[in-house]
Structure formats: structure tokens, C-alpha cells
Amino acid sequence: MTRKQKRLSVIVGGLAFLGAATGLTFYALGQKASYFYMPGDLATASLQPGQRIRLGGLVEKGTIQRGQGTTVAFAVTDTQKSVKVTYTGILPDLFREEQGVITEGSFGTDGTFVADSVLAKHDENYMPKEVADSMKAKGIWQESTNE
Amino acid sequence: MVEIGHFALVLALALALVQTTVPLIGARIHNERMMAVGGPVALTGFALTALSFAVLMIAYARSDFSVQTVWENSHSLQPFLFKITGVWGNHEGSMLLWVLILTFFGGLVALFGSNLPPTLKANVLAVQGAIGTAFFLFILITSNPFTRISPAPIEGRDLNPVLQDIGLAVHPPLLYLGYVGFSICFAFSVAALIEGRIDAAWARWVRPWTLVAWVFLTGGIAMGSYWAYYELGWGGFWFWDPVENASFMPWLAGTALLHSAIVMEKRSALKIWTLLLAILTFSLSLLGTFLVRSGVLTSVHAFATDPERGVFILGILLLFIGGSLSLFALRASSLTQGGLFQPISREGALVLNNLFLTTATATVFIGTLYPLFIEAVSGDKISVGAPFFDLTFVPLMIPLLLIVPFGPLLAWKRGDIWAVSQRLMFAFGAALLVALVTGFLIDGSSALAAFGAGLAAWLVFGALTDLAMKAGIGNVPPAAMMRRLAGLPRSVFGTALAHLGLGLTVLGLVGTLCFGTEHILTMKPGQTVEASGKLVRFDGLAEYKGPNFDEERAHFSLLNSANAVIGEIYSAKRLYPVRQTTTTEAGIKTMGFSQLYISIGDYGDDGSLVVRVWWKPFVTLIWGGGLVMMAGGAMSLMDRRLRVGAPSRRRKPVGATPATDAA
């Protein structure tokens, strides 16, 4: 190979590598990024069965059932609609009734949301970001002013 | 009293302005006295920032609640250590730590830079001064840690309980030493662009500074990961959280920089690429600072409604990244190109390393910023987590890890891939054996586990092969081999150690992810659970009162097969009354390199306790490998040729032995 061909092959190889990496990245973004919904958004969302999403809202009052063993059931609400969620495992320290929560998982065949992770707000000062933003957008929740 | 600190900070800003302008103009018009201003000003600036920091620390130590940040982040009953670490456990204080470290590095250049060409030194200090000016302004205008409140409250609001841990004492300072350490490489690159030439001194100086920053950043990330692992109680050590990615991106780019700087130093090739990489690495550090400090991650919404800090730091980001890249675009073509080389050579392997590492950096970059971008553009909220990175980052890392052992064995200029493969036969055989044993004897269900274990062994034995070959194994008698080994440059040991550490980390990851077990169950006192052959008995609950918290401890016993107690573990729920916050304290028992990890949850209706028990084989190697990598970096730094601030030759007494270069 001449010097020019050699250089060309290095450049082509590098570009092919970058192209493959870029393709993989966008494929992964399309497949693996999970969207955030509030219970009220679900009617308009076209979800595939088993598609992973994040469902957020408030833990509805009086719905927490610590049932058999380590499975917990509760309802997530945006004060208008609510969705039943089941979760097996240890709930976060700040999981409480009427507090913001984000659950991640997918819908089961019976319409129950099966969560494999549950996140509560980080501390007393703020809600999970997505929940706070969505509720503010809907005018349901006001930022606390007792700071 | 605290006004002294405030005043010192304003003076430091004024000095930073002098440090930015005077040496820069001096270098332009070749005025030696103006250039010489940089050094003393940088040292005084560091002294003033240190004074300012010390004053804030004293305010925390004395629980002076008339200072707003002390009131917000401290409490008189807090243990003394957490009063001190609370200084940087909040936005204002951590920014002050940031500039303290920045001026510290500036001071180091001033102190040890006597063998630098004066114009280069002047320009480097000027760029450092410019970064300092921007961040001093940021602190004084938007995040003043010395703001007073009147009347002074009697009691403080306590430090965030999650931060009340020894981890806060170690993690942020290490991380910032790494982040900010790359500012030196950045300053050197911009100075070279201003001068329009890359001279030999530049090449010699960039590598040790990169090594220093890299060693600290490695430690900071490893420490942060271990801290999250034991403090958050989820048993996870890496969450691909944007805050973690913010520190991981400079690390990946910095690792690439470390390797390309070797090519530049040895072969004076890849000069322009190294310069660009140095700019990008610090830009990613700045980006990390922006992501963590602007509030953009907590809420895009909050960022839009309270934009002062965010916009200011975004401005700094654009100014320095945009400015340096524009300068690069203007000047890079005038810099002298380095030499060419064959693709199969040490240089070629290092280029391949750079290709993989920078692409991996880009995937982390996209995964971190894409959700912010989508939310800003369409309002959709998406999250990009482990599944994305498993599909993009991991496939990029595997081929990189496969070629790591080849690199150090290849010759410069023109390597012989077959000869190197022959030398690696032993390492390959050992790795294959490990993979087969893992696959057939331990767990045949997962081909990935077997491959992962083999990969880890390949890295470890590959690193050892490198040392053995350089010591002349098989060619010389053992005694001569030992002599040769002792005579090898420290940087050879550094490389081998760092690659060995990488292998250990991979081993820890494979052990934990592929062979770890998890049990979630409800337990009543007296009940036992078996986790991977370890018998754990729940003994009961007990109350404990800490200095500023109340704790409910669940005691567990570790039993042997004869039901005799061989160890005790407790996991706890802690309530911090001031903030009304509960934290989970995980119970961890280390056995060899493996750990038994227990965290507790709520009570069931019948009074039983929800318990989560993990068995994590080899988990400590994940961070232990990081420590070995740090040791490798430190070893490399001790190499005589690289010693930071080694006195220039003319000041050495005659007869000093010149450094040997056997590599």
C-alpha cells in the first residue's frame, strides 16, 4: 500500500468505528430510555405491554398494604387518576402517604404496575424533580413557601 | 471575625485579576519584570484563599450561627468531624474548596516552575488566574459563604444526615483535587496555543500534572462509589447517575490524556491531539461542576426560575470551553506536526486506547445530557440509566480491555504482533483456564460470567507478564532477573500496577454482578436465613442514642454449620430529629474480599421485619482495584524523569547520576 492508501484506510476505519458507536448509541437511546408519566397521562400514552416506564405522583392516602411477606401494594395518584402499584423489596426511608414518589417498571397483564424500583424524595425540602415539575405544570401543587 | 474571610476573598479576586493580565501582557511584550509578577501573586492568592477557607472553617468549628451557611448546614450537637466536613457539605463551601484547590495548583506551578521557559510560565499562570477570577466572581456574586443573618439563630438546622459520614471528609477533597488538577493541563494547553508553539518543556510538564490529577480523581470516584454503597443502603455501587457521570467523564478523558501524553513525550507525536484532549478533559470537569452546582439536575424548572447561579456558571463554561476551542481552531494549524508511525506499534496501541476511551466518554456524555436536552426541547421527561450504558459503554470497554496487555509489550515505532502474542501465551492460557473453571465448575449458566472472569485474569496476568518479560524471564538467571527488575524505571511498574488494578476492578465487578445473591424476606427474632452458604440469624432490636440521632438497631449473628456464633452484624434505622430525616445504616461484614451486606426495611403487619441480605463476592476489589490504580499512578509519578519540579540540571551537583531510560 502507498502512504496515501494507508492513511485513507486508517481514516475510513476510524470513521466506521465512530459510525458504529453512534448507531449503537442512538439505537440504545431509542430502546433503553424510559419515559416518565403521571397517572393522568397514561390514557393518551400508547404503551407497549412490558415497556419500561417511570410512573410518578403522590402515594395515595390509605392505600399502602403491607401484605404477604415483602410485597407492598399502594396507589400512585396525581389527585385526579390513580394507578395501583406492587413492589417487592425495601421501600426507601422517605416513602410515606401523600408524599412524592417515582416508581420504575412496567404494567402487568391485569393493569397493575409492577415496579422494580421505588424512589422517594431526597429530603424534606423537595419532591422528586419530575413529580414536582409535572404537578406544577398542572397547577396541582405549589412550592412550599415556609422556607 | 468572618468578615476577615470575606475580605480575604475579595483581595484574592483582585490578585487573580492581576495574575490574569500582567503576566499575559508581559509575555506578549517580553517584559521580564511583568512576567515575574505571576509567581508571587499566585502564591499570595493561594494564601488569601486559604485564610478565607480557614476563617469559614473556624466559624463552623465554633458553630457561629450568625453565618447563614453555618446555620443551614451545622448543629451544635454534631460531632466535631462533621462540623468541619460540613464546610464543604453545601454549595457555597464546596465552591470555596474548589477555588482553594485551584489557587493551590497555581501556587505549585509558581513554586516548582522555575525551570519552565518564562513566557510559558507567565501564560500558564495567566490562564490559571483567569479561571480563578471567574470562580471568585461566581462565589462573591452568587454564592457568598460569609453572608450574615441577624438576629443570629440559637441553633443550626443540621447537616444533611446522608452527609454525616467520614466519606464527606475524603470524597469531595479528593474529587476536587482531580477535577481542578486538570486545570493545570488546560492552562498549559492554552498557554501553548497563545504562544503558538509546543516546546519540549511543555511535553515534559503535561504528563506529571495529568498523573497527579488522575490519581486524585481515581481516588475520589472510588471513594464516592464506596460511600454510596454503604451509606445509601441499596447495595449498589454505581448508579449511572448524572452526578456520578459528571466525575466519570473527566476520568475517561483524563485516562486517554495520560496515554496520549506518553506518545507525545516519547515520540513527540500526537502533540495537537494531546493538547486538544487536555482542553477537553478540563472542559468536562467544568461541565461536571456546572451539572452539579447549577441545580439543572435537581430541576430544569428550578434552573429556569432561579437562574442566577446556573446562568453565571453556564457563562463561565461557555467562555472557557468556547474560548479555548476557538483558540485551538485558530492556532492548531500553525503548530508543528509530530512524526508518523506504523499502526502496529506502541504508539498505535495507545492511539487505539484513545479512540476507545474518547468514544466511551462521548457515550457517557450523550447519555447524561440527552435527557436534559429532550426536556428542554420537547418537555418530555426521560431517564437514561444502566440499560443504556450496558448497551453502549460496556461493548466499547470489552475490546479495549482485551488489547490492554498488548500495549506495554509492543515496541515503539514498529511492533511485532506475533512475537507479543507468543509472550502473552501464558497469560492467555491462565485466562482461558480461569474462564473454563468459572464456566464449568462454579456456574455454567452464564457465559458472560465465565468471559468476565477470564477477562479479569487476562488483565492481571498480562500486567505480570509485562514485568516478567522486562525483567528478562527465561533469558537470565533468577538473581540477574531480580537485579533487572529492581533497575526498571518506576513508570514501568506504574503501568503494570495500574493495569493490574484495572483487572482487579473487573474481577470485583464480575464477582458482584454475576455471582452475588440477594434475599428479601421478613424475619422475626430467632429466625435464620441462608445466603450463599452463610447462615444469618436475626437476634432482635435494640435502641441506641447517638449525639444527634436516635437509632434502632437490628442485631444479626453469623452462624457456622454447627449453629455457633462466628460473627455479629447490625443494621439500623437512624432518625435525625432536627431534620426529621431517617437514614438506613447498612450492616456490612467483610470476609476476605467478599462482603455480607444487610439492610432493614419496614415492619410487616405481624411485627416481623423486612430484611434484605446480599452476598457480594469480591466486591471490595472494585474499589481495591482503584487503590492499586492510584498506587500505579503514584509510582509512575516517582519516576525520576517525571518528578514534578525536579530541579533543573544546572543546579545539581556535578556527578549526579542521570536518569536511566530502559523503556
Interface residues (C-beta under 8 A of the other chain):
Chain A: V10 G14 F17 L18 A21 L24 T25 Y27 A28 L29 Q31 K32 A33 S34 Y35 F36 R52 R54 R66 G69 T70 T88 G89 I90 L91 D93 L94 E104 D123 E124 Y126 K129 E130 A132 D133 S134 K136
Chain B: N160 G233 L297 T298 S299 V300 H301 P343 L355 T359 A362 T363 I366 G367 Y370 P371 D380 K381 I382 S383 V384 G385 P387 F388 L391 T392 P395 L396 I520 L521 T522 K573 R579 Q580 T581 T582 T583 T584 S599 I600 G601 D602 G604 D605 V610 R612
